[in-house]
Amino acid sequence: MAEVILFRPAENPNALLSTRCPLGLVYIGTYLAQKGYSVKIIDSGSCKDWLSELKNSLVQ
């Protein structure tokens, strides 16, 4: 089983839109999960420590 990381960079750190759920990534992640992939979504708009989460995910 492969692991896929889907990452959404912050468009504008001060914008309210950055707190919305990244539906596009959720749709892609759902499709990949149904095909047997392990999927992780990191949304820099809603995760305060997204950089270390991304680094930790890439190292594993």
Beta strands, then each sheet from edge to edge (+ up, - down):
strand 1: 3-8
strand 2: 38-43
sheet 1: 1+ 2+
end
